[in-house]
């Protein structure tokens, strides 16, 4: 039988080797208040005009036609609707 190995402790990190905490670092940090995430510090930048999620019922043949064109078919439906407007 093989012997179970105990989890090894993390390697010692010298606090003097820690990176300098700059304003940029704080701008990209997650903000917690009492253990609750208040603001996520990273990710996509906010859009000026974000898309809105809706429910739209389309004919099955229309959906299949767009799906057959491969990944990104929802964006192509959006383009087709934009041209129609």
C-alpha positions as CSV (number, residue, x, y, z in Angstrom):
1,X,0.0,0.0,0.0
2,X,1.1,3.5,-0.6
3,X,1.4,5.9,2.3
4,X,-0.8,9.0,2.5
5,X,1.3,12.2,2.3
6,X,0.4,15.1,4.5
7,X,-0.2,18.4,2.8
8,X,3.0,20.4,2.6
9,X,3.1,23.9,4.0
10,X,3.4,26.8,1.6
11,X,7.0,27.9,1.0
12,X,8.1,30.8,3.1
13,X,7.8,34.2,1.4
14,X,9.9,37.0,2.7
15,X,7.7,40.1,3.3
16,X,10.5,42.2,2.0
17,X,10.0,40.5,-1.4
18,X,6.4,41.7,-1.6
19,X,5.5,44.0,-4.5
20,X,5.1,47.7,-3.9
21,X,1.4,48.6,-3.4
22,X,0.7,51.4,-5.8
23,X,-2.5,53.3,-6.6
24,X,-2.9,51.2,-9.7
25,X,-2.8,48.0,-7.6
26,X,-5.5,49.4,-5.4
27,X,-7.6,50.4,-8.4
28,X,-7.7,46.9,-9.6
29,X,-8.2,45.2,-6.2
30,X,-11.5,43.6,-5.1
31,X,-13.2,45.5,-2.3
32,X,-14.8,43.6,0.6
33,X,-16.9,44.9,3.4
34,X,-17.4,42.5,6.3
35,X,-16.4,39.5,4.1
36,X,-19.0,40.5,1.4
37,X,-17.7,41.4,-2.1
38,X,-18.7,45.1,-2.7
39,X,-16.8,45.8,-5.9
40,X,-15.0,43.6,-8.3
41,X,-11.6,45.2,-9.2
42,X,-11.1,43.5,-12.6
43,X,-12.9,42.5,-15.6
44,X,-14.3,44.2,-18.7
45,X,-14.6,47.9,-18.7
46,X,-18.2,49.2,-18.6
47,X,-19.8,49.8,-21.9
48,X,-21.5,53.2,-22.8
49,X,-24.5,51.4,-24.3
50,X,-24.6,47.8,-22.9
51,X,-26.9,45.3,-24.6
52,X,-30.1,44.3,-22.8
53,X,-31.3,40.8,-22.4
54,X,-34.8,40.0,-23.6
55,X,-36.9,37.0,-24.5
56,X,-37.6,36.8,-28.2
57,X,-39.6,34.1,-30.0
58,X,-38.4,33.4,-33.5
59,X,-39.4,30.7,-36.0
60,X,-37.4,27.5,-35.8
61,X,-36.2,27.7,-39.4
62,X,-34.8,31.2,-38.8
63,X,-32.9,30.1,-35.7
64,X,-31.6,27.0,-37.4
65,X,-30.4,29.0,-40.4
66,X,-28.4,31.4,-38.2
67,X,-27.1,28.5,-36.0
68,X,-25.8,26.7,-39.1
69,X,-23.4,29.6,-39.7
70,X,-21.5,28.7,-36.5
71,X,-20.4,30.4,-33.4
72,X,-21.5,34.0,-33.1
73,X,-24.9,33.4,-34.6
74,X,-26.6,35.6,-32.0
75,X,-24.4,38.5,-32.9
76,X,-25.3,38.0,-36.6
77,X,-29.1,38.1,-35.7
78,X,-28.4,41.4,-33.9
79,X,-26.6,42.7,-37.1
80,X,-29.5,41.6,-39.3
81,X,-32.0,43.3,-37.0
82,X,-29.9,46.5,-36.9
83,X,-29.9,46.6,-40.7
84,X,-33.7,46.2,-40.7
85,X,-34.2,49.2,-38.4
